[in-house]
Amino acid sequence: MDPAVLVADRALLGRSSTAERVADILRTRISEGHLAPGGKLSEDTIGKALGVSRNTLREAFRLLTHEKLLVHELNRGVFVRMLTVQDVIDIYRVRRLVECSVVRHLGNPPYDLAAAEAAVAEGEQAAAAGDWLQVGTANTHFHDAVVALGESVRLNELMRGVLAELRLGFHVMGARLRGFHESYLARNRDILAALRSGAIVKAELLLADYLDDAEEELVRTYAATITAEAGRSQGEQERQGP
């Protein structure tokens, strides 16, 4: 990632450059797709860009490692974590428990849908510009907005971490990223329309179907990628010989 991006984030630290604030910045960058799985994080580069001490940065790394966004490898450094198939399945299990429950327990309409409406518009504008990385970010914003309807600070914090972790899985889509995100733009609009009309049961059903289909597609792609990588590794070993 270009350090200049983090230099711009430096102003977000304010006067108290705490590890929590640094972790929040890096978590956001992960959720926006700017930090790819397997990438090594340079203490010097990030520390200088944000203007924080090595100790503060290491504490931020520790917090994000606890959230399963980073992984520390002995004598190698800190890396952005690579998800497994089981990770993806578990993430979607949590998403169903949280997102569907929030919608199911909404009170009487109307609801404050401004953030969800803005996220849908953001996704459509990004798609029109062919910026599929930003479409993924807009999709994250939409689901954040859905959970925010539950008016729970704890759920909001939980969901931010879950969606940031999920964003690591989107990188496996590669050239198929457009097809993956594009099909869900219309479904976000449908969920929004159901919420706007107060059709809570319909909104929950649409959301559940959405999550089922997204999980199935992502797991299928992950499994195929792992199989392909295993085949390449075996072929390389055979070429090298005993």
C-alpha positions in Angstrom: 0.0 0.0 0.0 1.2 3.5 -0.8 2.4 5.1 2.5 0.9 8.4 1.2 -2.5 7.0 1.9 -1.6 6.5 5.6 0.0 10.0 5.8 -3.4 11.4 4.9 -4.9 9.3 7.8 -2.5 10.9 10.2 -4.9 13.7 10.9 -7.4 11.1 12.2 -5.1 10.4 15.2 -5.7 13.8 16.7 -3.7 14.7 19.8 -3.9 11.3 21.4 -2.1 8.9 19.1 -3.3 5.8 20.8 -2.9 2.2 19.7 -6.7 1.9 19.4 -6.9 4.7 16.9 -4.0 3.3 14.9 -5.7 -0.1 14.9 -9.0 1.6 13.8 -7.2 3.2 10.8 -5.6 -0.1 9.7 -8.8 -2.0 10.2 -10.6 0.5 7.9 -7.9 0.1 5.3 -8.3 -3.6 5.5 -12.1 -3.4 5.2 -11.7 -1.1 2.1 -9.5 -3.7 0.4 -6.2 -1.7 0.5 -4.3 -4.3 2.4 -4.2 -7.7 0.7 -3.9 -11.1 2.5 -0.4 -12.3 2.9 1.1 -8.8 2.7 3.8 -7.9 5.2 3.3 -4.8 7.3 6.4 -2.6 7.6 6.8 -1.1 11.1 9.1 1.6 9.8 6.9 2.6 6.8 3.6 2.6 8.7 5.0 4.2 11.8 6.6 7.1 9.9 3.4 7.6 7.8 1.2 7.8 10.9 3.8 9.5 13.0 3.5 7.0 15.9 6.1 5.2 18.0 7.1 1.6 17.3 5.6 0.5 20.6 2.2 2.1 19.8 2.3 0.4 16.4 3.1 -2.9 17.9 0.2 -2.6 20.3 -2.1 -1.8 17.4 -0.8 -4.9 15.6 -1.5 -7.0 18.7 -5.1 -5.7 18.8 -5.7 -6.6 15.1 -4.0 -10.0 15.6 -6.5 -10.7 18.3 -9.3 -9.7 15.9 -7.9 -12.3 13.4 -7.0 -9.6 10.8 -3.2 -9.9 11.2 -0.9 -12.7 12.1 2.5 -12.6 13.7 5.1 -15.1 12.3 8.1 -15.6 14.5 11.3 -14.1 13.0 9.4 -12.9 9.9 7.1 -10.1 11.1 3.4 -9.2 10.9 1.3 -10.1 7.9 -2.3 -9.5 6.8 -4.1 -12.8 7.5 -5.2 -15.2 4.8 -8.6 -16.7 5.5 -9.5 -20.4 5.2 -12.7 -21.9 3.9 -13.8 -22.6 7.5 -13.1 -18.9 8.4 -15.5 -17.9 5.6 -18.2 -20.3 6.8 -17.9 -19.0 10.3 -18.0 -15.4 9.3 -21.3 -15.9 7.4 -22.7 -17.8 10.4 -22.0 -14.7 12.5 -23.5 -12.4 9.9 -26.7 -14.4 9.9 -27.0 -14.3 13.6 -26.3 -10.5 13.7 -27.8 -9.0 10.6 -30.9 -11.1 10.3 -31.6 -10.7 14.0 -31.3 -6.9 13.8 -33.8 -6.8 11.0 -36.2 -9.2 12.7 -36.3 -7.1 15.9 -36.7 -3.7 14.3 -39.6 -1.7 15.9 -42.3 0.0 13.9 -41.3 2.0 10.9 -40.1 4.5 9.7 -36.5 3.7 10.2 -33.5 6.0 9.7 -32.3 4.6 6.4 -30.1 7.5 5.3 -26.8 5.6 5.7 -28.2 2.6 3.9 -29.5 4.7 1.1 -26.1 6.5 0.8 -24.3 3.1 0.6 -26.6 1.9 -2.2 -26.0 5.1 -4.1 -22.2 4.8 -3.5 -22.2 1.3 -4.8 -24.1 2.2 -8.0 -21.8 5.1 -8.7 -18.7 3.0 -8.2 -20.1 0.3 -10.5 -20.9 2.9 -13.2 -17.2 4.0 -12.9 -16.0 0.4 -13.1 -14.4 0.7 -9.7 -15.2 -2.8 -8.3 -12.9 -2.4 -5.3 -15.0 0.6 -4.2 -18.2 -1.4 -4.9 -17.0 -3.8 -2.3 -16.4 -1.0 0.1 -19.9 0.4 -0.5 -21.4 -3.0 0.1 -19.6 -3.1 3.4 -21.0 0.3 4.2 -24.5 -1.0 3.4 -24.3 -3.9 5.8 -22.8 -1.7 8.5 -25.8 0.6 8.0 -28.2 -2.4 8.4 -26.6 -3.5 11.7 -26.6 0.2 12.9 -30.4 0.1 12.8 -30.2 -2.1 15.9 -28.8 1.0 17.8 -26.2 -1.1 19.6 -22.7 0.2 20.0 -21.4 -3.3 20.7 -23.0 -4.9 17.6 -21.6 -2.1 15.5 -18.1 -2.8 16.8 -18.5 -6.5 16.3 -19.8 -6.1 12.8 -16.9 -3.7 11.8 -14.4 -6.4 12.7 -16.4 -9.2 11.0 -16.8 -7.3 7.8 -13.1 -6.2 7.8 -12.1 -9.9 8.2 -14.5 -10.9 5.4 -13.0 -8.3 3.1 -9.8 -10.4 3.2 -11.8 -13.1 1.5 -12.9 -11.0 -1.4 -9.3 -10.9 -2.7 -9.6 -14.5 -3.8 -12.2 -13.5 -6.4 -9.5 -11.8 -8.5 -10.8 -11.1 -12.0 -14.2 -12.4 -10.9 -14.6 -9.5 -8.4 -17.0 -7.6 -10.8 -19.3 -10.5 -11.2 -19.3 -11.2 -7.5 -20.2 -7.7 -6.4 -22.4 -6.6 -9.3 -25.0 -9.3 -8.7 -25.6 -8.0 -5.2 -26.1 -4.3 -6.0 -29.7 -5.0 -7.0 -30.3 -7.2 -4.0 -29.1 -4.4 -1.7 -31.7 -2.1 -3.4 -34.4 -4.8 -2.8 -33.5 -5.1 0.9 -33.6 -1.3 1.2 -37.0 -1.1 -0.5 -38.4 -3.7 1.9 -37.1 -1.8 4.9 -38.4 1.5 3.5 -41.9 0.0 3.2 -41.7 -1.6 6.7 -41.9 -5.1 5.2 -39.6 -6.6 7.9 -40.3 -10.3 7.2 -39.6 -9.8 3.5 -36.4 -7.8 4.3 -35.1 -10.6 6.5 -35.8 -13.3 4.0 -34.1 -11.2 1.2 -31.1 -10.7 3.5 -30.9 -14.4 4.5 -31.0 -15.5 0.8 -28.3 -12.9 0.0 -26.0 -14.2 2.7 -26.6 -17.9 1.7 -25.8 -17.2 -1.9 -22.7 -15.0 -1.1 -21.3 -17.7 1.2 -21.9 -20.5 -1.3 -20.1 -18.5 -4.1 -17.2 -17.4 -1.9 -16.7 -20.9 -0.4 -16.8 -22.5 -3.9 -14.2 -20.1 -5.2 -12.0 -20.6 -2.1 -12.1 -24.4 -2.5 -11.2 -24.1 -6.2 -8.4 -21.7 -5.4 -6.9 -24.0 -2.7 -7.2 -27.0 -5.0 -5.4 -25.1 -7.8 -2.7 -23.9 -5.5 -2.1 -27.4 -4.2 -1.9 -28.7 -7.8 0.7 -26.1 -8.7 2.7 -26.8 -5.6 2.7 -30.6 -6.3 3.7 -29.9 -9.9 6.6 -27.7 -8.8 7.8 -30.4 -6.5 7.7 -33.0 -9.2 9.6 -30.8 -11.6 12.3 -30.2 -9.0 12.6 -33.9 -8.4 13.8 -35.7 -5.3 
